[in-house]
Amino acid sequence: MELWIPITIAAALFQNIRFMLQKVLSTSTLSTTGATFSRFVYSAPLVWLLLLGYAGASGQALPSLNLEFWGYALFGGLAQILATICVVALFKHRNFAVGITLKKTETLQSVLVGFVFLGDLISAGGFAAILLGLGAVLLLADRPQSEGSLIQRIWNRATGLGLASGLLFAFSAVFYRGASLSLMTEDTLLRAALTLACVTTSQAIGMALWMRWREVGQITAVLKTWRKAGLIGLTSMGGSLCWFIAFSLQNAAYVKAVGQVELVFSFLASTLFFKEKVTRRELAGVVILCVAIVGLILWK
C-alpha cells in the first residue's frame, strides 16, 4: 500500500473528530465564526513547535518562501476558512452525517473545476459518475416533509452551504498542493509542515482581525472555552498535517477520493455519538454518492 493512502485515512479521521467538536461548540457556546476560528488559533502554535522541532532534529534549514508559495497559500487559506464556515453553519440545518456528505461533493466538484479552469477532459464513464453523484446530492437535499415544489425542497440553504463548502475545499486542496510543491526541499514532512504553519498562522491572524471588527466578544469566548477549543486545535493540526503530507505525495483529486472514508466515520458519529436518526432516504443518498465516487476513480 502506498504511504499516502493510510495518511489520508488518518487525515479523514482527525477531520471527522474536529467537525464533531465544532458542531458541539457552534450549537452551544460559540458562533459559527468562533467555532471556525478555534481550529486555527489553537493549532498554529502547535504546528510551529512541530516544524521547528523537526527542522532542528534533522539539521535542516527552512526553505525560502517565494511569491508563488504565498499566492497559493493565502488563497488556499481563504478558501478553507470560507469552506469551514459553510460546514459549521450547515450543521444547524441538517444532521452531522448528511452535512459531511454534502461537503464531500468536493471530490466530484474538483473534476469540474479542473475542466473549467485547466481544460482537463474526462471520459464518458467519468461524466456518468458525476451525474450519478448529482443525483445522490439531490436525494440528500430533498426534504419531503417540507412544503413547496420539488425544486423548492431541494434548493435550500443546507444544500447551498454543502455545495459551496465542497467547491471551496476543492480549491483549497489544489492550492495547498501548489504551495507545498513550490518549496525547494525534497523532505516531504518539512515541506508539508512549513506550508501548514504559514497557512494556519495567516488564517488565525486574518480571522482575529475580522472578528475584532464584526463579532466583538467571540475571541474572548473562544479563549474561555480553551479546553474544548484546544482539542479542536489539536485534532486540526493532526488532520491538516496528514492532508498536507498526502497532497505532497499524490494528486489532490486522488487524495480527496480516498478521503471519502470520512463518510463512514461521520455516520458512526451521527448515530452513536449525536444519537441522530438517519433516514433510509439519506442512507441511500450516501451509498449512491459513494458508488459515484468509486466510479469516478475507476473511470475518470
C-alpha positions in Angstrom: 0.0 0.0 0.0 1.3 3.4 -0.9 2.2 5.7 2.0 -0.3 8.5 1.1 -3.3 6.1 1.5 -3.1 5.4 5.3 -2.0 9.0 5.8 -5.2 10.2 4.0 -7.3 7.8 6.1 -5.8 9.3 9.3 -6.5 12.8 8.0 -10.1 11.9 7.4 -10.4 10.5 11.0 -8.8 13.6 12.6 -11.0 15.9 10.5 -14.2 14.0 11.5 -13.4 14.3 15.1 -12.7 18.1 14.7 -16.0 18.6 13.0 -17.7 16.8 15.8 -16.2 19.1 18.3 -17.1 22.2 16.2 -20.7 21.0 15.9 -20.9 20.8 19.7 -19.4 24.3 20.2 -21.3 26.0 17.4 -24.6 24.8 18.7 -23.9 25.7 22.3 -21.1 28.2 23.2 -19.7 29.8 20.1 -20.9 31.4 16.9 -20.2 29.7 13.6 -17.2 32.0 13.0 -15.9 31.5 16.6 -16.0 27.7 16.2 -14.1 28.0 12.9 -11.5 30.4 14.4 -10.8 28.0 17.3 -9.2 25.4 14.9 -6.7 27.9 13.6 -5.7 29.9 16.8 -5.0 26.8 18.8 -3.3 24.7 16.1 -0.9 27.4 14.8 1.4 27.3 17.8 1.4 23.5 17.9 2.4 23.4 14.2 5.3 25.8 14.6 6.6 23.8 17.6 6.4 20.6 15.5 8.1 22.3 12.5 10.9 23.9 14.4 11.5 20.8 16.5 11.7 18.6 13.4 13.9 21.0 11.5 16.3 21.2 14.4 16.4 17.5 15.0 17.0 16.8 11.3 19.6 19.6 11.0 17.7 21.3 8.2 17.2 25.0 7.4 13.7 26.2 6.5 13.4 26.7 2.7 12.8 30.3 1.4 9.2 31.4 0.7 8.6 32.9 -2.7 5.7 34.8 -4.2 4.3 31.7 -5.8 4.2 30.0 -2.4 2.4 32.9 -0.8 -0.1 33.2 -3.6 -1.1 29.6 -3.4 -1.0 29.5 0.5 -3.1 32.7 1.1 -5.8 31.9 -1.5 -5.9 28.3 -0.3 -6.2 29.5 3.3 -9.1 31.9 2.5 -10.9 29.2 0.6 -10.5 26.8 3.6 -11.8 29.4 6.1 -15.0 30.1 4.0 -15.5 26.3 3.4 -15.2 25.6 7.1 -17.7 28.3 8.0 -20.1 26.8 5.4 -19.8 23.3 7.0 -20.3 24.5 10.6 -23.3 26.6 9.5 -24.7 23.6 7.7 -24.7 21.5 10.9 -27.5 23.9 12.2 -29.8 22.8 9.3 -29.1 19.0 8.8 -27.7 16.2 10.9 -24.0 15.5 11.2 -23.8 12.7 8.6 -25.7 14.5 5.9 -23.7 17.6 6.5 -20.4 15.8 6.0 -21.8 14.0 2.9 -22.9 17.3 1.2 -19.4 18.7 2.0 -17.8 15.6 0.4 -19.1 16.6 -3.0 -15.7 18.3 -3.2 -14.3 15.2 -4.9 -16.9 15.5 -7.7 -16.6 19.2 -8.0 -12.8 19.1 -8.2 -13.2 17.3 -11.6 -15.5 20.1 -12.8 -13.1 22.8 -11.5 -10.3 21.1 -13.4 -12.3 21.1 -16.6 -13.4 24.8 -16.3 -10.1 26.3 -15.2 -7.5 23.9 -16.6 -9.3 22.3 -19.6 -8.9 18.8 -18.1 -11.1 16.3 -20.1 -13.0 13.4 -18.5 -14.2 10.2 -20.0 -17.8 9.3 -20.7 -17.7 7.0 -17.7 -16.4 9.8 -15.5 -19.2 12.1 -16.7 -21.7 9.4 -15.9 -20.2 9.1 -12.4 -20.6 12.9 -11.9 -24.3 12.7 -13.0 -24.8 9.8 -10.5 -23.2 11.9 -7.8 -25.5 14.8 -8.6 -28.5 12.5 -8.3 -27.2 11.5 -4.8 -26.9 15.1 -3.7 -30.4 15.9 -4.9 -31.7 12.8 -3.0 -29.9 14.1 0.2 -31.1 17.7 -0.3 -34.8 16.8 -0.8 -36.9 17.1 2.3 -40.3 15.5 1.5 -41.8 16.6 4.8 -41.3 20.3 3.8 -43.8 22.3 1.9 -43.3 23.5 -1.7 -42.4 22.1 -5.0 -39.5 19.6 -5.6 -37.2 22.4 -6.7 -38.0 24.4 -3.5 -37.4 21.4 -1.3 -34.1 20.6 -3.0 -32.6 24.1 -3.4 -32.5 25.1 0.2 -29.9 26.8 2.5 -28.4 23.5 3.6 -27.8 22.3 0.0 -26.2 25.6 -0.9 -23.9 25.6 2.1 -22.9 21.9 1.4 -22.1 22.5 -2.3 -20.3 25.8 -1.5 -18.1 24.1 1.1 -17.3 21.3 -1.3 -16.3 23.7 -4.1 -14.1 25.8 -1.7 -12.4 22.7 -0.2 -11.6 21.6 -3.7 -9.9 24.9 -4.5 -8.0 24.9 -1.2 -6.7 21.3 -1.8 -5.3 22.3 -5.2 -3.8 25.5 -3.9 -2.2 23.8 -0.9 -0.6 21.2 -3.2 0.8 24.0 -5.3 2.2 25.9 -2.3 3.9 22.8 -0.9 5.4 21.8 -4.3 6.8 25.3 -4.8 9.2 24.9 -1.8 12.8 24.0 -2.7 13.2 20.9 -0.5 12.8 17.2 -1.0 11.8 16.5 2.6 8.0 15.8 2.4 7.3 16.4 6.1 9.3 19.6 6.3 7.5 20.9 3.2 4.1 20.0 4.5 4.7 21.3 8.0 6.1 24.7 6.8 3.2 25.1 4.4 0.7 24.3 7.2 2.4 26.6 9.7 2.3 29.6 7.3 -1.3 28.9 6.2 -2.6 28.4 9.7 -0.9 31.5 11.1 -2.3 33.7 8.4 -5.7 32.2 8.9 -5.6 32.9 12.6 -4.5 36.5 12.1 -7.0 37.2 9.4 -9.9 35.8 11.3 -8.9 37.5 14.6 -8.9 40.9 12.7 -12.3 40.1 11.2 -13.9 39.0 14.5 -12.5 42.0 16.3 -14.3 44.2 13.8 -17.5 42.2 13.2 -18.0 39.8 16.2 -16.8 41.6 19.3 -16.6 39.2 22.2 -16.2 36.0 20.2 -12.4 35.9 20.6 -12.8 36.1 24.4 -15.4 33.3 24.2 -13.0 31.1 22.2 -10.3 31.7 24.8 -12.7 30.9 27.7 -13.6 27.5 26.1 -10.0 26.6 25.8 -10.5 23.0 26.9 -12.8 22.0 24.1 -11.5 24.6 21.6 -7.9 23.4 22.4 -9.0 19.9 21.4 -10.2 21.3 18.1 -6.8 22.9 17.6 -5.0 19.6 18.3 -7.2 17.5 16.0 -7.0 20.2 13.4 -3.2 20.1 13.5 -3.2 16.3 13.1 -5.7 16.3 10.3 -4.2 19.2 8.4 -0.6 17.8 8.7 -1.8 14.5 7.3 -3.7 16.2 4.4 -0.7 18.3 3.5 1.7 15.3 3.5 -0.7 13.4 1.3 -1.1 16.4 -1.1 2.7 16.5 -1.3 2.8 12.8 -2.3 -0.1 12.5 -4.6 -2.6 14.4 -6.8 -5.2 16.2 -4.8 -8.1 14.6 -6.6 -6.9 11.1 -5.7 -6.3 12.2 -2.1 -9.8 13.6 -1.8 -11.2 10.5 -3.3 -9.7 8.2 -0.7 -10.7 10.8 1.9 -14.4 9.8 1.3 -13.8 7.2 4.0 -14.8 10.1 6.3 -18.4 9.3 5.3 -18.2 6.1 7.3 -16.8 7.9 10.3 -19.5 10.6 10.0 -22.3 8.1 10.1 -20.9 6.3 13.1 -20.6 9.7 14.8 -24.1 10.7 13.9 -25.7 7.6 15.2 -23.5 6.6 18.1 -22.4 10.0 19.5 -25.1 12.5 18.5 -27.9 10.0 18.6 -29.3 11.4 15.3 -31.8 9.5 13.2 -30.6 8.7 9.7 -33.4 8.1 7.3 -33.4 5.4 4.6 -33.5 8.2 2.0 -30.4 9.8 3.5 -28.6 6.4 3.7 -29.5 5.6 0.1 -28.1 9.0 -0.9 -24.8 8.4 0.8 -24.5 4.9 -0.7 -25.2 6.3 -4.2 -22.7 9.1 -3.7 -20.0 6.6 -2.6 -20.7 4.5 -5.7 -20.4 7.6 -7.8 -17.0 8.5 -6.2 -15.7 4.9 -6.7 -16.9 5.1 -10.3 -15.1 8.4 -10.8 -11.8 6.9 -9.5 -12.1 3.9 -11.9 -13.4 5.7 -15.0 -12.0 9.2 -15.0 
